[in-house]
Structures are given as C-alpha cells and as structure tokens.
Amino acid sequence: MRMLAAAAIAAMLTAGTAAAQDRTGYHAIAAGDLAGAEQRIAAERRIFPDRPELMLNLAAVYAGGGRLSDARALYAAVLDRPAVMMDMPNGSVRSSHYVATIGLTRLSPIASTR
C-alpha cells in the first residue's frame, strides 16, 4: 500500500521532459526501484537541495520504504518554503504545497469507523 501511495505521489510530479523526469527519480519510482530513485534524487539534491520536485519525490521514496518520519520531514520542509507551481504528467498544474499536503495525508492512517 505504501508503495502505491509513493508511486501515486511521484506520478503527480514532473519536470517537463523525460530527461528531467529521470533526474527527479520519477521513472525509477514508477518502476518500483526505490533504491535507484533515492540515489538519483540524492545526487540531484547535492546540486539543487531546495527544489521541491526533488524533495517531494524523495519523500515519496521514503514513504514507499516505510521511512515515514523522514517522508513527513521532507513534506514539512516543502510546506515551509514558498509554493512553487509545478506541471503534472496529466497536464494540470499544482502547487508544491498541494502535493506535499496530499503526501502528508497519505502518510496518516485512515481512521477506523468501527
């Protein structure tokens, strides 16, 4: 379930071209290669530590790997910065705050109705 949530968040993100998506770890996450995605994103974050698409995808990787507190911290870091409008794969445009909020929501367990 966490893997699906991580893939869903990652699928929301794009940087425009396929090559740019590769730099954000998008394809690796979609393929289920969380370790490869983490390596790719970490390399990009050494150059661009505050890019929200990198932070959001790394948070998705962490969530998919069960590192929920690390994912939560990255989503919170995105929310602490100014919102950035980002192009999504489906052609829509979403703010980095919107995507981070969705990510945080997916980390929280769904309350039981019993």
Steps between C-alpha positions, in 0.01 A plus 500: 500500500781742584663418167180594320474824695862586422447425132182708500679801646793458266265468205362841588841658450682586181768740393394514136715273287580131535862586570396737777272236644795263512689757708211516744485122543153487347558199273683302769216559748238403242697181430516418872876559520500704820873450563586622151264793535651595835852496352396710200311753713781524756747582221271775368437639849875550546470751215145627562423433870182711514321398179152394607460227237812329635387536859153370416627201305749414774216521752305255281801266494528519877127436542518202265787358702323545832714796612194700597667751732757584230220541244301716741805723559549557125133577441515748790815658352316554171214665688748727683618644168308716255261304279625422150263420215592170336387335176349157553521205260126528428541859382364665813694746712520456877682684772778332692294565814205309355718199416669508842163517675374201301818313591456575869138389484603168347749442782227523761312181568133508407289510812288196561124551500440218747 
